[in-house]
Amino acid sequence: MKKIFACDRFAPDENNEYSLADVTPEEYLKTMLSCVDGGILCIAKREDAVSIELAENLSSADFVVKYTFDLSEIDAAAIVAKEQSAFSACREIARKNEGKKKTFAAVKALAEKITSGRLCGLNVLNRAQRLEKLLELGAPELVVMNERRYFIEAIALNAFAVKRAVIERDDFLQAFGAC
């Protein structure tokens, strides 16, 4: 049985629904890494007209993203430190409010420093840009925390993943059996 990273890896709320509202980026990363099995991480994703996000479980997923990890590279503390440093930098960039061109250049430089040209680098840049914009707009803490969770995921995948494959949910079930 494959471990699948999805919202059901977190405790349900009082209505027995899965919510990431109280999950810190550090807890999100720890739970995600706990699903690495034999160097493989499978993440259940769902897609709507606006976004792609972590699915509640495999049955509600539209697809699964299978990552192959270099296990010797896994250092969760380093990823947490990178995310916290990048979050602080994004907050500072947002405070300066220097215009779109300068802001984009600053966030891009920050993302390039984090990614070192590895897999998922564009995801790190996109998440950093989204995070900076949310901070600039004064988005509610709940929205910022959600983006931080996806940001730390992108940073970790960039640091550890060496290969990625997107698999339709039904094809995944057929290949790996019901989970």
N, C-alpha and C positions, 0 to 999 in steps of 0.2 A: 504494500500500500504506500503510495507516494504522499508525502506531506505537501499540502497545498496552502500557501499563504493567502489568507482571505480574512475578512472582518470577523468571521466566526472563531478566529484564534484569540480574540479578545473577549472579556467578560460581557455578557448581555446586560442591558439596563433593567430597570424595574418592570418594564413592559415586555421583557424577554426579546428585545430587539438589539441589534448590534450597532453601537455608536462609537465613533472614535473621538468624541468630544473631549473626554478626559484623558486621552492617551497622549503622553508627551512624545516628542520626536525620539528621545532615547528609548522609551518603552516600545515604540513602533519598530525601531531598528533591532532591538533585542529579540522581539517576537519574530520579526522577519528572518533574522539569522538563525533562530531556533528551527526554522523550517528547511534549512539547508541539509540535504540528505545525500551523502556520497558525492559531494561537490555539485549537486544539482539543486536549484531553487526554482520552484514553480509558483507563479503568482497568478491568481484568478482575477481577471479584469472585466469590467463591464463598461459599455460605451453608450452614451446617449448623444443627443444633438449638440451638446455643449462640451462634454469632457469625457475623459477616460479615467476611471478610478478603480480602487480596490473593490472587488465584488464581495457581497455578503458571504457567499460560499460558492463552491464549484457549480452547483445546480443553477445559480443565478448569474453565472459568468457568461460573457459572450465569447471569450477566448482565454487561453492560458499562455503566459509568456514563460518560457523555459530558459533559464540562465545556467550556464556552466561556470562554476567558480574555480578560481585558483585558491585552494584552501590555505596555502602558505601565506597568502596576502591578507587574510582576514584579521583586522584589528579594529574592533568596534570603538574603542576609546579614541582612536585617531579620527574616525568618521564623525563621532560626536563633537570632537574639538573643531574639526573643519566646519561642520554645520553651524556651531555656535559662533565661530569667528566670521563665517560668511553672513550669518543673520545680522550680526552687529554691523558688518560692513554695508549690507543692504539698508539697514536702518539709517546709517550715516549718509549714504548716497541719497536716500529719500528725503532726509532733512535738508540737504543742501539745495534740492530742487533747482538744479542748474540748467534745466531744459532737456528736451528729449535726446538730442544728439550727444551731449556730454554724459548724460545719465546712462544711455545705452552703452557708450564706450567704457564707462567705469564698471558696469555690471558685466560686460563681456570680458574685460580684463580679469575681473574677479573669478569668473567661471573658468577661464583658461588656466588660471593659477591652480584651481582645484582639480581640473580634469586631466591635464597633461596629455591631451590627444587620445585618450583611451575610449573604449566602447561607452556609449550612452552620454557622451560629452554634450551633445545638443540638448538632451533632456535636462542636464544640469543648468545649462544656459537658460533654457525656457523657464525652468522653475525659479531660478534666481531673478529673472526679469519679472515674473509674476509676483514674487515675494516683494521685490522692491516697489512695484506699482501699488500693491495692496497697502504697503506701509505708507507710501506717498499719499494715498487716498484716505488714510486713516480708517482702514477696514476694521471691523470688530475683531477682537482677540480670537474668537472661535474660528473665523475665516483664516486669519493669519496662522493659527496653529495647524489647521488642516493643510495649508500650503507648506508649512515647515515639515510636516510628516512626509509629504511627497518629495520635498527637497532632499531630506536626509536619505530617502530611498534612492533617489537619483544619484546622490553622491556615493552611496555604498555600492550601487550597481556599477558605477563608473570605476570605482576602486577595485572591485573584486571580480567582476564578470569578465570572462574571456570570450564567451560565445552566447548568442541569443537566438531563440527561435520562437516565433509566434505560431500557436497551434489552436485551431478552432476547438471549442469545448467538446463537441461530439467526437472529433478525431482524437483528442486527448483521452477521453473516456475509453474509446476503442483500443488505443495503444497501451494505456496503463491500467485499465479496469476501473470500476467504481471506487471512489475514495471516500 
